């Protein structure tokens, strides 16, 4: 595969040019040297690296965590597994939190449906009530 300009790299990886520049600024992607009077040229391995970053993001990893994953190349499978286990625990906690939040909001909607129309919205009143914040 021939060398790529940043625009072609962006198109190949389905990200924006600004995303590529951001990855370079934070150290996830190396910025190639700019030749005199020319464009920076990216090698094909930049495609693989950006795809790795995007897949890791889809798996729930932050860019900071992805930087750690990229630094753990080779015989560091146990370290990578530990990071993945921690991410699974974080996801499980988010699921619990979202389930609880869904229950609270569902109760508010149900309570709203059960009461007669009033001058004020019961859901908005619950959000405004200082005492209700401990129940949300």
C-alpha positions in Angstrom: 0.0 0.0 0.0 1.4 3.4 -0.9 2.1 6.1 1.7 -0.9 8.2 2.7 -1.6 11.9 3.2 -3.6 12.8 6.4 -6.7 13.2 4.3 -6.4 9.7 2.7 -5.6 8.2 6.1 -8.7 9.8 7.6 -10.8 8.4 4.7 -9.3 4.9 5.0 -9.9 4.8 8.8 -13.3 6.6 8.7 -12.2 9.3 11.2 -11.7 13.0 10.8 -8.4 14.8 10.1 -8.9 16.5 13.4 -9.2 13.1 15.2 -5.9 12.1 13.7 -4.3 15.4 14.8 -5.8 14.9 18.3 -4.3 11.4 18.5 -0.9 12.9 17.5 -1.2 15.6 20.2 -1.9 13.1 23.0 0.8 10.7 21.8 -1.4 7.8 20.5 -0.1 8.3 16.9 3.3 9.4 15.8 3.3 12.5 13.5 5.6 11.9 10.6 8.1 14.5 9.6 7.1 17.1 7.1 9.4 17.2 4.1 10.4 20.5 2.6 7.6 21.8 0.4 5.5 18.6 0.8 2.9 16.8 2.8 3.4 14.6 5.8 3.3 10.9 4.7 1.7 8.2 6.8 2.7 4.6 6.4 0.1 1.8 6.3 0.7 0.8 9.9 -1.0 4.1 10.9 -4.3 2.6 9.6 -3.9 -0.4 11.8 -3.1 1.8 14.8 -6.1 4.1 14.3 -8.4 1.0 13.9 -6.9 -0.4 17.1 -7.8 2.8 18.9 -11.3 2.9 17.5 -12.0 -0.7 18.4 -10.6 -0.2 21.9 -12.9 2.8 22.3 -15.9 0.7 21.2 -14.9 -1.8 23.9 -15.3 1.1 26.5 -11.6 2.1 26.9 -10.7 5.7 27.3 -8.0 7.3 25.3 -5.7 7.3 28.4 -6.4 3.6 28.9 -5.7 3.0 25.2 -2.3 4.6 25.6 -1.6 2.1 28.3 -2.8 -0.8 26.1 -0.5 0.4 23.3 2.4 0.5 25.7 1.8 -3.1 26.7 3.0 -4.8 23.6 4.5 -8.3 23.6 4.6 -10.5 26.7 2.3 -8.3 28.8 -0.9 -10.3 28.4 -1.5 -10.6 32.1 -1.4 -6.8 32.4 -3.7 -6.3 29.5 -6.1 -8.9 31.0 -6.0 -7.0 34.3 -7.0 -3.8 32.5 -9.8 -5.6 30.7 -11.1 -7.1 33.9 -11.1 -3.7 35.5 -13.0 -2.3 32.5 -15.5 -5.2 32.9 -16.0 -4.2 36.6 -16.5 -0.6 35.6 -19.1 -1.6 33.0 -20.9 -3.8 35.5 -21.0 -0.9 37.9 -22.4 1.4 35.2 -25.0 -1.1 34.4 -26.1 -1.3 38.1 -26.2 2.5 38.3 -28.2 2.8 35.1 -30.6 0.1 36.2 -31.2 2.0 39.4 -31.6 5.3 37.6 -34.0 3.6 35.2 -36.1 2.4 38.1 -36.3 5.8 39.7 -37.2 7.5 36.5 -39.8 4.7 35.7 -41.3 5.3 39.1 -41.6 9.0 38.5 -43.3 8.4 35.1 -45.6 5.8 36.7 -46.5 8.2 39.6 -47.1 10.9 37.0 -49.5 8.7 35.1 -51.4 7.7 38.3 -52.1 11.3 39.4 -54.7 13.6 38.0 -53.4 16.5 35.8 -52.2 19.3 38.1 -51.0 22.8 37.7 -47.4 21.5 38.0 -45.6 18.6 36.5 -45.0 15.9 39.1 -41.7 14.9 37.5 -40.4 18.5 37.3 -41.5 19.0 40.9 -39.5 15.9 42.0 -36.4 17.3 40.3 -37.0 20.7 42.0 -37.8 19.4 45.5 -34.7 19.5 47.7 -36.0 16.6 49.8 -36.5 14.4 46.7 -32.8 14.6 45.7 -32.0 11.9 48.2 -34.5 9.6 46.5 -33.2 10.1 43.0 
